[in-house]
Amino acid sequence: MERCPICRALLSGADTCRRCRSELAKVREVERRGQELAGAAMHRLVLGDVAEAARLLRRAHAIHATREVRMLLRIVSASFPAEHRGGEAS
């Protein structure tokens, strides 16, 4: 996270925003968890497990919807028919 989600001040890695004093530790944890899920999804794609990759990408999107996660989810959803993703429609 480069900027405070509350006041948009540049952050220096601290758990408290220097400008608005917002506590950011929980926000950083959510961001980290979203990144972990996206990484796990990419790993599942490499292994050919499209259904699990799509599930992990949907979770990552719900937690921390970055541009990269949105694009990957769109690609997986558009490139593979629902029956190859565990019968789910996205």
Secondary structure, DSSP 8 states (H G I E B T S, - for coil): --B-TTT--B--S-SB-TTT--B-HHHHHHHHHHHHHHHHHHHHHHTT-HHHHHHHHHHHHHH---HHHHHHHHHHHHHS-GGGGTS---
